[in-house]
Amino acid sequence: MPKRSEALIVLRRRSRLRILLYLAMATLPGLGAHASVANQQTEAQVPKGAGSMTENQLIEALRDLDPNQQPALDALVQKVVLSSRALPRAAVAHLDDPNRKVSDNALSVVTEIGELATVPLLEAHEPPSPYDRVARMTLVVDGQLELREQIVTHLKKMLDDKAAVAYNRTLPAEQEPPPSRVCDEAYVLLRRLLNSSEGEDEQLANTRFFLRLPEHRKDAEISKARVGKPWTKLTEGEE
């Protein structure tokens, strides 16, 4: 079995082959028939001036903002979101540009920016061509798989960190949380990310059970996660 990173490389190569086919098919009669109208519709969705916020303006706003002023904080968050997605959204908007050079370059950009294109692609109009719809969702899934691989790699490094986690208690807790380490919390996050067979209630129960285990039992479960063994159904007492 290839390693996960190798599998992602193969997947991305396959996706690029699909995109090359996408470009080739775009020249066929009929596929670009709605390009001009669709481009106008998509461009209308792009907020004007969304990319105008600079890094210095953001830092200044962070310094001046009162954390207790929720409406002002909400407005800042919205502006940051719009600013951060402005360029990817503009690239996606020009996938249907009637100028073939512009649309080809837009597709290349969207393909290479990975997960940055995810939300703009999902928010964009649905193209009339079935092939286009599949090709765009392929880009979305590829970006998410690459991002998940990065997250998994980072979490697996955290599995070696046995430093104690000091919880910030802003509200009185009914029950004292069990002692926890960075590696314990990384295990919980990794399990949430990768164990899709658990429902929300089962996931919560297994998390609580795991965090209350003695350290040697938690270390055993962490060792399984590190090498990709099946997840233990902790609440059933399986090993």
ABEGO torsion letter per residue (X at the ends): XBBAAAAAAAAAAAAAAAAAAAAAAAABBGAAAAAAAAAAAAAAABBBGAAABBAAAAAAAAAABBAABAAAAAAAAAAAAAAAAAAAAAAAAAAABABAAAAAAAAAAAAAAEAAAAAAAAABBBBABAAAAAAAAAAAAAAAAAAAAAAAAAAAAAAABABBBBBBBABBBABBBBBBBAAAAAAAAAAAAABAABBAAAAAAAAAAAAABBAAAAAAAAAAAAAGBBBBBAAAGBX
